[in-house]
């Protein structure tokens, strides 16, 4: 099983595609095929997945058992004394009530979009924070100050015009269509998407690549309150986080110092309209799995185009 773990992904990636599966392969003639040929002959890539391997199979098995357990809990066939389980089941039932979702349409999202549209002054502050392990003392937790995620899988794609167009085209098409479904005019939808993508590329200039983030040592930069507040001349980032947490924090880790050291180049009055458009697009995309099926499938077209899958992920797998 471990040897077959690379599955079709490894086969499609590392074995030239003009080379067919050799049923008579030996360790001497083709080591990879000899070891994995039984699995290779039987394995089929699912239509809604770009690859298959032993981890995918295990994940599907676990997912199937989890669905069955939740269904039984929801129907009262099983019970659980886990704290919060009743609230979880209530939420799950609401999230999987597809008839009600179709009845509600896209209206539940519109108040959140209006809240963004109604920002008339000041500057929205795109940053995030979460709780992670303190790399300098793993027995402790630590607040991490992070930049927002970009729309593309990696910042390096923005540096290659051909790849950039390949990835951005389905994103541009789907987000514009989504905004029109939400009631925005074609002209306004195009403007919002254009500005959103322009701002996303500004963020990408100061974001870390996947390769850079894979090096843990590059992500440890504990900063004091004074250092974090100095990142922006417009507002105090540390004070915002302190207000949310309700207490003082000795240090906050900043994995990507490049972004925050250039914060004023990203978040400024000149970018005000672009930031709002970017927030509208992000909000529209984030709600894609919670509304109508047409709306969900519109955004599924992005992952299908990027990953090369033949069919979208089922709605049951997105709850």
C-alpha positions as CSV (number, residue, x, y, z in Angstrom):
1,X,0.0,0.0,0.0
2,X,2.8,2.4,0.9
3,X,4.6,1.7,-2.4
4,X,1.4,2.3,-4.3
5,X,0.9,5.6,-2.3
6,X,2.0,7.7,-5.2
7,X,-0.8,6.2,-7.3
8,X,-1.8,7.7,-10.5
9,X,-0.6,11.2,-9.5
10,X,3.0,9.9,-9.5
11,X,2.4,7.9,-12.6
12,X,1.0,10.8,-14.5
13,X,3.6,13.2,-13.2
14,X,6.8,11.1,-13.4
15,X,6.2,8.5,-16.1
16,X,6.1,9.8,-19.7
17,X,2.5,9.5,-20.9
18,X,3.4,7.7,-24.1
19,X,4.6,4.8,-21.9
20,X,1.7,2.4,-21.4
21,X,1.3,0.3,-18.3
22,X,3.5,-2.8,-18.9
23,X,1.7,-5.9,-17.5
24,X,5.0,-7.9,-17.8
25,X,7.2,-5.3,-16.1
26,X,10.1,-6.6,-14.0
27,X,12.1,-4.9,-11.4
28,X,15.0,-4.8,-13.9
29,X,12.9,-3.4,-16.8
30,X,10.7,-0.9,-14.9
31,X,11.0,-0.8,-11.2
32,X,8.1,1.5,-10.5
33,X,5.6,-0.4,-12.7
34,X,6.8,-3.8,-11.5
35,X,6.2,-2.9,-7.9
36,X,2.9,-1.1,-8.5
37,X,1.5,-2.8,-11.6
38,X,-1.4,-4.6,-9.9
39,X,-2.6,-1.3,-8.3
40,X,-2.0,0.7,-11.5
41,X,-4.1,-1.7,-13.6
42,X,-7.1,-1.4,-11.2
43,X,-6.9,2.2,-10.2
44,X,-9.1,4.8,-11.8
45,X,-9.0,8.5,-11.2
46,X,-12.4,9.7,-10.0
47,X,-14.1,12.2,-12.3
48,X,-14.2,14.9,-9.5
49,X,-10.6,14.5,-8.5
50,X,-7.3,15.3,-10.3
51,X,-5.5,12.3,-8.8
52,X,-5.8,9.1,-6.8
53,X,-3.5,7.5,-4.3
54,X,-3.7,5.5,-1.1
55,X,-4.3,8.6,1.0
56,X,-7.3,9.5,-1.2
57,X,-8.7,6.1,-0.7
58,X,-8.3,6.3,3.0
59,X,-9.9,9.7,3.1
60,X,-12.9,8.5,1.1
61,X,-13.3,5.6,3.5
62,X,-13.2,7.9,6.6
63,X,-15.5,10.4,4.9
64,X,-18.0,7.6,4.1
65,X,-18.1,6.4,7.7
66,X,-18.3,10.0,9.0
67,X,-21.3,10.7,6.8
68,X,-23.0,7.6,8.0
69,X,-22.4,8.4,11.6
70,X,-23.7,12.0,11.2
71,X,-26.8,10.8,9.3
72,X,-27.6,8.3,12.1
73,X,-27.1,10.9,14.8
74,X,-29.4,13.3,12.9
75,X,-32.1,10.6,12.5
76,X,-31.8,9.6,16.2
77,X,-30.5,6.1,15.4
78,X,-27.4,6.8,17.4
79,X,-26.6,9.2,20.3
80,X,-23.6,11.0,21.6
81,X,-22.7,12.6,24.9
82,X,-19.9,14.8,23.3
83,X,-20.3,18.4,24.4
84,X,-21.8,20.5,21.6
85,X,-22.9,17.6,19.5
86,X,-26.6,18.6,19.6
87,X,-25.7,22.0,18.3
88,X,-23.5,20.5,15.6
89,X,-26.4,18.2,14.4
90,X,-28.7,21.2,14.3
91,X,-26.2,23.2,12.2
92,X,-25.6,20.2,9.9
93,X,-29.3,19.7,9.3
94,X,-29.6,23.4,8.4
95,X,-26.6,23.3,6.1
96,X,-27.8,20.1,4.3
97,X,-31.4,21.4,3.9
98,X,-31.0,21.9,0.1
99,X,-34.7,22.7,-0.5
100,X,-34.5,25.5,2.0
101,X,-31.3,26.8,0.5
102,X,-32.9,26.9,-2.9
103,X,-36.0,28.7,-1.4
104,X,-33.7,31.3,0.3
105,X,-31.8,31.8,-2.9
106,X,-28.9,34.3,-2.7
107,X,-30.6,36.7,-0.3
108,X,-28.7,35.6,2.8
109,X,-25.4,36.8,1.3
110,X,-26.6,40.3,0.3
111,X,-26.5,41.9,3.7
112,X,-22.8,41.0,4.1
113,X,-22.1,42.5,0.6
114,X,-24.0,45.6,1.5
115,X,-22.0,46.0,4.7
116,X,-18.8,46.1,2.5
117,X,-20.4,48.5,0.0
118,X,-21.4,50.9,2.7
119,X,-17.9,51.5,3.9
120,X,-17.5,55.1,2.9
121,X,-14.4,56.3,4.9
122,X,-11.4,54.8,6.6
123,X,-9.7,51.8,5.0
124,X,-10.7,48.1,5.4
125,X,-7.8,46.3,6.9
126,X,-6.9,43.1,5.1
127,X,-5.0,40.9,7.6
128,X,-5.7,37.8,9.6
129,X,-4.7,36.3,12.9
130,X,-4.9,32.8,14.4
131,X,-3.6,30.8,17.2
132,X,-0.6,28.5,16.6
133,X,2.1,26.8,18.5
134,X,5.0,28.9,19.7
135,X,8.0,27.6,17.7
136,X,10.4,28.8,20.5
137,X,8.4,27.0,23.2
138,X,6.1,24.3,21.9
139,X,4.3,24.0,25.2
140,X,2.8,27.4,24.6
141,X,0.3,28.8,22.1
142,X,1.0,32.1,20.3
143,X,-1.0,34.6,18.2
144,X,0.1,34.7,14.5
145,X,-0.4,37.8,12.5
146,X,-1.0,36.8,8.8
147,X,-1.6,38.4,5.5
148,X,-4.8,37.5,3.6
149,X,-4.7,34.6,1.1
150,X,-4.5,35.3,-2.6
151,X,-6.9,33.9,-5.1
152,X,-4.3,31.9,-7.0
153,X,-2.7,28.7,-5.6
154,X,0.8,30.3,-5.4
155,X,2.3,33.7,-5.8
156,X,4.8,32.4,-8.5
157,X,1.9,32.1,-10.9
158,X,1.6,35.9,-11.1
159,X,5.2,36.0,-12.4
160,X,4.4,33.9,-15.5
161,X,2.0,35.6,-17.9
162,X,0.8,32.4,-19.6
163,X,0.1,30.6,-16.2
164,X,-1.4,33.8,-14.8
165,X,-3.9,34.0,-17.7
166,X,-4.7,30.2,-17.5
167,X,-5.6,30.5,-13.8
168,X,-7.2,33.9,-13.7
169,X,-9.6,33.4,-16.7
170,X,-11.9,30.8,-14.9
171,X,-11.7,32.9,-11.7
172,X,-12.7,36.1,-13.6
173,X,-15.5,34.4,-15.5
174,X,-17.0,32.7,-12.5
175,X,-16.8,35.7,-10.1
176,X,-18.3,38.1,-12.7
177,X,-21.2,35.6,-13.3
178,X,-21.7,35.3,-9.5
179,X,-21.9,39.0,-9.1
180,X,-24.5,39.3,-11.9
181,X,-26.5,36.5,-10.2
182,X,-26.4,38.6,-7.0
183,X,-27.9,41.5,-8.9
184,X,-24.9,43.6,-10.0
185,X,-25.0,45.0,-13.5
186,X,-22.6,43.5,-16.1
187,X,-20.6,46.8,-16.2
188,X,-20.3,47.0,-12.4
189,X,-19.5,43.3,-12.1
190,X,-16.6,43.7,-14.6
191,X,-15.3,46.7,-12.7
192,X,-15.4,44.9,-9.3
193,X,-13.7,41.8,-10.6
194,X,-11.0,43.8,-12.4
195,X,-10.2,45.8,-9.3
196,X,-10.3,42.7,-7.1
197,X,-7.7,40.9,-9.3
198,X,-5.5,44.0,-9.4
199,X,-5.5,44.2,-5.6
200,X,-4.9,40.5,-5.3
201,X,-1.8,40.9,-7.4
202,X,-0.6,43.7,-5.1
203,X,-1.0,41.4,-2.1
204,X,0.9,38.7,-4.0
205,X,3.9,41.0,-4.4
206,X,4.5,40.8,-0.7
207,X,3.2,37.2,0.0
208,X,5.4,34.2,0.5
209,X,5.5,31.4,-2.1
210,X,4.6,27.8,-1.1
211,X,8.2,27.0,-1.3
212,X,9.1,29.7,1.2
213,X,6.4,28.7,3.5
214,X,7.6,25.1,3.5
215,X,10.7,26.2,5.5
216,X,9.5,26.5,9.1
217,X,12.6,28.5,10.1
218,X,11.4,31.3,7.7
219,X,8.2,31.7,9.6
220,X,9.4,32.5,13.1
221,X,9.4,36.3,13.7
222,X,8.1,37.2,17.2
223,X,7.3,40.9,17.4
224,X,6.5,43.2,20.2
225,X,3.4,45.5,20.4
226,X,5.5,48.5,19.4
227,X,7.0,46.7,16.4
228,X,3.5,45.6,15.2
229,X,1.9,49.0,15.7
230,X,4.7,50.5,13.7
231,X,3.7,48.5,10.6
232,X,1.0,51.0,9.7
233,X,0.8,54.8,10.1
234,X,-3.0,54.7,9.7
235,X,-4.0,52.4,12.6
236,X,-2.5,50.2,15.2
237,X,-2.6,46.5,14.3
238,X,-1.5,45.3,17.7
239,X,-4.2,47.4,19.4
240,X,-6.9,45.9,17.1
241,X,-5.8,42.3,18.0
242,X,-5.5,43.2,21.7
243,X,-9.1,44.6,21.6
244,X,-10.4,41.3,20.1
245,X,-8.4,39.1,22.5
246,X,-9.2,41.3,25.5
247,X,-5.7,41.2,27.0
248,X,-2.1,42.2,26.5
249,X,0.1,39.9,24.5
250,X,3.8,39.7,25.2
251,X,4.7,39.0,21.5
252,X,2.9,38.1,18.3
253,X,4.5,36.0,15.6
254,X,4.6,37.4,12.1
255,X,5.4,34.6,9.7
256,X,5.5,36.9,6.7
257,X,7.2,40.1,7.7
258,X,7.6,41.2,4.1
259,X,3.9,41.8,3.8
260,X,3.6,43.8,6.9
261,X,6.8,45.8,6.4
262,X,5.2,46.9,3.1
263,X,1.7,47.3,4.6
264,X,1.3,50.9,3.6
265,X,2.0,50.0,0.0
266,X,-0.9,47.6,0.1
267,X,-3.4,49.3,2.4
268,X,-3.8,52.9,1.5
269,X,-6.4,55.4,0.4
270,X,-5.4,55.0,-3.3
271,X,-6.3,51.4,-3.1
272,X,-9.6,52.0,-1.3
273,X,-11.9,51.0,-4.1
274,X,-9.8,48.0,-5.0
275,X,-9.8,46.7,-1.5
276,X,-13.6,46.9,-1.3
277,X,-13.9,45.1,-4.7
278,X,-11.5,42.4,-3.5
279,X,-13.5,42.0,-0.3
280,X,-16.8,41.7,-2.3
281,X,-15.2,39.0,-4.5
282,X,-13.8,37.1,-1.5
283,X,-17.2,37.3,0.3
284,X,-19.0,36.0,-2.8
285,X,-16.6,33.1,-3.2
286,X,-16.6,32.2,0.5
287,X,-20.4,31.7,0.4
288,X,-20.3,29.4,-2.7
289,X,-21.0,26.2,-0.8
290,X,-23.8,27.6,1.4
291,X,-26.3,28.9,-1.1
292,X,-28.1,27.6,-4.2
293,X,-26.8,24.7,-6.4
294,X,-26.4,26.9,-9.5
295,X,-24.3,29.3,-7.5
296,X,-22.2,26.5,-6.1
297,X,-21.6,24.9,-9.5
298,X,-20.6,28.3,-10.9
299,X,-17.7,28.4,-8.5
300,X,-16.9,24.7,-8.9
301,X,-16.1,25.6,-12.5
302,X,-12.9,27.3,-11.2
303,X,-11.5,24.2,-9.5
304,X,-12.5,22.0,-12.4
305,X,-10.7,24.3,-14.9
306,X,-7.6,24.6,-12.7
307,X,-7.4,20.9,-11.6
308,X,-8.6,19.4,-14.9
309,X,-11.4,17.4,-13.3
310,X,-14.4,16.2,-15.3
311,X,-17.2,16.8,-12.8
312,X,-17.7,19.0,-9.8
313,X,-17.5,17.8,-6.2
314,X,-20.9,16.7,-4.9
315,X,-22.9,19.1,-2.8
316,X,-22.9,16.5,0.0
317,X,-19.1,16.7,0.2
318,X,-19.2,20.5,0.7
319,X,-21.3,20.6,3.8
